Amino acid sequence: MLILAAFLLVPLAISVITHTPSAVPWYQASMEATGLAPDPANLSEAVVQVYAAKAFGWRGAFSVHTWIIAKPAGATRYTRYDVVGWGGAPVVRQNYAAADALWYGGHPEILRDVRGKEAEPLIDEIEAAVAAYPFADTYHTWPGPNSNTFVAHVARNVPGLRLDIPANAIGKDYLPLTAPITRAPSGTGMQVSLLGLVGFIVAAEEGVEVDVLGLSAGVDILRPALRVPGLGRIGMPEKVAR
């Protein structure tokens, strides 16, 4: 128990100590495009990307915010799917910001990048999963459901996406009491969780991960790395593009 507590709390403490909150209020923070998404006007093939950026303010020491963008073949614009906790229900928003925008000043990273023939069948599945999100009228920062619960829901229902959501995406493990056992978000294993408060994942993509009070820690075996709260990943980088 002491080892597990250290595994959970030491990385989180480092993240809190080293975190620098935004110097401006949220309404002044930048939401400018970053150029990470390929220009849809110059790319005819289908594209699906998943992004993560540190949450705004003090929350950024604990968690990232995740979202999904998609563009069918031949389309000249992306559709961006987010869940946000302000503005009232429904909490699922489309095109809340530019596809690859800064998240209130936080620089995003690409978690998954799928293009061409491999991306095409995923887009209809993503649209269906978004429409079927069961918490469209509910948002709770902790332990969920929140933006990361939404992306995890989509990923579980689109196993071809093989999305490995980082350990510091609080809310990704939230499952209702009526369905505590399901596939892992990557679709490569299984997950057990009670409201995101206690549970575990065993999967090829995620490795072995334990969740306690919304904090996740574990080991990625295929690409050796520690999965820890606050910091996310320590070790070999995750493979994001195919």
C-alpha positions as CSV (number, residue, x, y, z in Angstrom):
1,M,0.0,0.0,0.0
2,L,2.9,2.4,0.7
3,I,4.4,1.6,-2.6
4,L,1.1,2.3,-4.4
5,A,0.6,5.5,-2.4
6,A,4.1,6.7,-3.4
7,F,3.5,5.7,-7.0
8,L,0.3,7.9,-7.0
9,L,1.3,10.8,-4.9
10,V,5.0,11.5,-5.7
11,P,4.5,12.2,-9.4
12,L,1.3,14.2,-8.6
13,A,3.3,16.3,-6.1
14,I,6.0,17.0,-8.7
15,S,3.4,18.0,-11.2
16,V,1.7,20.4,-8.7
17,I,5.1,21.9,-7.7
18,T,6.3,22.4,-11.3
19,H,3.0,23.6,-12.7
20,T,2.7,27.2,-13.8
21,P,-0.9,28.4,-14.1
22,S,-1.9,30.9,-16.8
23,A,-1.0,34.5,-16.1
24,V,-4.3,35.7,-17.6
25,P,-8.0,34.8,-16.8
26,W,-9.6,32.2,-18.9
27,Y,-11.5,34.6,-21.1
28,Q,-8.2,36.2,-22.2
29,A,-6.3,33.0,-22.8
30,S,-5.4,32.1,-26.4
31,M,-7.5,29.7,-28.4
32,E,-5.4,30.2,-31.6
33,A,-4.9,27.4,-34.1
34,T,-1.5,25.7,-33.7
35,G,-1.0,24.2,-37.2
36,L,-0.8,20.6,-35.8
37,A,-3.8,19.5,-38.0
38,P,-3.0,19.2,-41.7
39,D,-4.6,21.9,-43.8
40,P,-7.9,20.3,-44.9
41,A,-8.0,22.4,-48.1
42,N,-4.8,20.8,-49.3
43,L,-5.4,17.3,-48.1
44,S,-8.1,15.2,-49.8
45,E,-7.7,12.0,-47.7
46,A,-9.7,11.3,-44.5
47,V,-8.2,12.3,-41.2
48,V,-8.9,11.5,-37.5
49,Q,-6.8,13.0,-34.8
50,V,-7.1,13.0,-31.0
51,Y,-5.6,15.8,-28.9
52,A,-4.8,16.4,-25.3
53,A,-3.7,19.7,-23.6
54,K,-3.4,20.7,-20.0
55,A,-6.6,21.8,-18.4
56,F,-6.8,25.5,-17.6
57,G,-5.6,27.0,-14.3
58,W,-4.9,24.9,-11.3
59,R,-6.6,21.9,-12.9
60,G,-3.6,21.6,-15.3
61,A,-1.5,20.3,-12.5
62,F,-3.8,17.3,-12.3
63,S,-5.3,16.6,-15.7
64,V,-5.4,17.2,-19.4
65,H,-8.4,18.0,-21.6
66,T,-8.9,15.7,-24.6
67,W,-10.9,16.1,-27.8
68,I,-11.4,14.5,-31.2
69,I,-11.3,15.9,-34.8
70,A,-12.4,14.2,-38.0
71,K,-12.5,15.0,-41.7
72,P,-14.0,12.6,-44.3
73,A,-12.2,12.1,-47.6
74,G,-12.8,15.1,-49.9
75,A,-14.1,17.3,-47.1
76,T,-12.5,20.8,-46.7
77,R,-13.1,21.3,-43.0
78,Y,-12.8,19.3,-39.8
79,T,-15.5,18.6,-37.2
80,R,-14.2,18.9,-33.7
81,Y,-15.9,17.1,-30.8
82,D,-15.4,18.3,-27.2
83,V,-17.2,18.1,-23.9
84,V,-17.1,21.3,-21.8
85,G,-18.5,22.0,-18.4
86,W,-19.8,25.5,-18.9
87,G,-22.7,26.9,-20.9
88,G,-25.2,24.3,-19.7
89,A,-26.5,21.1,-21.3
90,P,-25.9,19.5,-23.7
91,V,-22.2,19.4,-22.8
92,V,-21.1,17.8,-26.1
93,R,-20.0,20.6,-28.5
94,Q,-19.0,20.6,-32.1
95,N,-16.5,23.0,-33.4
96,Y,-16.1,24.6,-30.0
97,A,-12.7,26.0,-31.3
98,A,-10.3,25.5,-34.2
99,A,-9.5,21.8,-34.7
100,D,-6.0,22.1,-33.3
101,A,-6.4,25.2,-31.1
102,L,-4.5,26.0,-28.0
103,W,-6.7,24.9,-25.0
104,Y,-6.9,28.3,-23.2
105,G,-3.2,28.8,-23.7
106,G,-2.2,25.2,-23.3
107,H,-0.3,23.6,-26.2
108,P,-2.0,20.4,-27.4
109,E,-0.2,17.2,-28.3
110,I,-1.5,14.6,-30.7
111,L,-2.5,11.3,-29.1
112,R,-3.6,9.6,-32.3
113,D,-3.3,10.4,-35.9
114,V,-5.0,8.2,-38.5
115,R,-5.3,9.0,-42.2
116,G,-6.5,7.7,-45.5
117,K,-8.2,4.4,-46.0
118,E,-7.6,3.5,-42.3
119,A,-9.4,6.6,-41.1
120,E,-12.5,6.4,-43.4
121,P,-14.4,3.7,-41.6
122,L,-13.7,5.3,-38.2
123,I,-15.5,8.5,-38.9
124,D,-19.0,7.0,-39.1
125,E,-18.3,5.1,-35.9
126,I,-17.1,8.2,-34.2
127,E,-20.3,10.1,-35.2
128,A,-22.4,7.3,-33.9
129,A,-20.5,7.1,-30.6
130,V,-20.8,10.9,-30.1
131,A,-24.5,10.7,-30.7
132,A,-24.8,7.8,-28.1
133,Y,-22.8,9.5,-25.4
134,P,-24.8,8.6,-22.2
135,F,-23.8,11.7,-20.1
136,A,-24.7,14.5,-22.6
137,D,-26.5,16.4,-19.9
138,T,-24.1,15.9,-17.1
139,Y,-20.6,17.2,-16.2
140,H,-18.5,16.8,-13.1
141,T,-14.8,17.8,-13.0
142,W,-14.1,14.9,-10.6
143,P,-14.4,12.0,-10.9
144,G,-16.5,12.4,-14.0
145,P,-18.2,12.3,-16.3
146,N,-16.2,15.0,-18.0
147,S,-14.4,15.7,-21.3
148,N,-12.1,12.7,-20.8
149,T,-15.0,10.4,-20.0
150,F,-16.5,11.5,-23.4
151,V,-13.3,10.7,-25.4
152,A,-12.9,7.4,-23.5
153,H,-16.5,6.5,-24.4
154,V,-15.9,7.3,-28.1
155,A,-12.7,5.3,-28.1
156,R,-14.3,2.2,-26.5
157,N,-17.0,2.3,-29.2
158,V,-14.4,2.8,-32.0
159,P,-11.9,0.0,-31.2
160,G,-10.2,0.5,-34.5
161,L,-9.0,3.9,-33.2
162,R,-6.8,2.0,-30.7
163,L,-6.6,5.1,-28.5
164,D,-4.4,5.0,-25.4
165,I,-5.6,7.9,-23.2
166,P,-2.8,9.2,-20.9
167,A,-2.9,8.4,-17.2
168,N,-3.3,12.1,-16.3
169,A,-6.7,12.4,-18.1
170,I,-8.9,12.4,-15.0
171,G,-12.3,11.1,-15.8
172,K,-11.3,8.7,-18.5
173,D,-12.0,5.8,-16.1
174,Y,-15.5,6.9,-15.1
175,L,-18.0,4.1,-15.6
176,P,-21.6,4.0,-14.2
177,L,-22.4,1.5,-11.5
178,T,-24.7,-0.2,-13.9
179,A,-21.8,-1.1,-16.2
180,P,-18.6,-1.4,-14.2
181,I,-16.9,-3.9,-16.6
182,T,-16.1,-3.0,-20.2
183,R,-13.4,-2.9,-22.8
184,A,-10.4,-0.6,-22.3
185,P,-10.5,2.7,-24.2
186,S,-7.9,1.3,-26.7
187,G,-10.1,-1.7,-27.4
188,T,-7.1,-4.0,-26.7
189,G,-8.1,-5.3,-23.2
190,M,-10.6,-4.9,-20.4
191,Q,-11.4,-2.3,-17.7
192,V,-13.2,-2.5,-14.4
193,S,-14.2,0.7,-12.6
194,L,-16.6,1.9,-10.0
195,L,-17.5,5.5,-10.9
196,G,-13.9,6.2,-11.7
197,L,-13.0,6.0,-8.0
198,V,-11.4,2.5,-8.0
199,G,-10.6,0.1,-10.7
200,F,-8.0,-1.2,-13.1
201,I,-7.1,-1.7,-16.8
202,V,-5.3,-4.6,-18.4
203,A,-4.7,-4.1,-22.1
204,A,-2.1,-4.4,-24.8
205,E,-2.0,-0.6,-25.4
206,E,-2.4,0.7,-21.9
207,G,-0.5,-2.0,-20.2
208,V,-1.5,-2.5,-16.5
209,E,-3.0,0.5,-14.8
210,V,-4.7,1.0,-11.4
211,D,-7.2,3.8,-10.6
212,V,-7.6,5.1,-7.1
213,L,-9.9,8.1,-6.4
214,G,-9.5,9.2,-10.0
215,L,-5.7,9.0,-10.0
216,S,-4.2,6.4,-12.4
217,A,-0.8,4.7,-12.2
218,G,0.6,1.8,-14.0
219,V,3.2,0.3,-16.4
220,D,3.1,0.3,-20.2
221,I,4.8,-3.0,-21.1
222,L,5.0,-3.0,-24.9
223,R,6.6,0.5,-25.0
224,P,8.3,0.5,-21.6
225,A,7.1,3.5,-19.5
226,L,5.5,4.5,-16.2
227,R,2.0,5.8,-16.4
228,V,1.5,8.3,-13.5
229,P,-0.8,11.0,-12.2
230,G,-0.1,14.6,-13.0
231,L,2.9,13.9,-15.3
232,G,1.2,11.3,-17.5
233,R,4.0,9.3,-19.0
234,I,7.6,8.7,-18.1
235,G,9.6,6.6,-20.5
236,M,9.4,5.6,-24.2
237,P,7.0,7.9,-26.1
238,E,3.6,6.6,-27.2
239,K,3.2,5.8,-30.9
240,V,0.6,8.3,-32.2
241,A,0.7,8.2,-36.0
242,R,0.1,5.4,-38.4
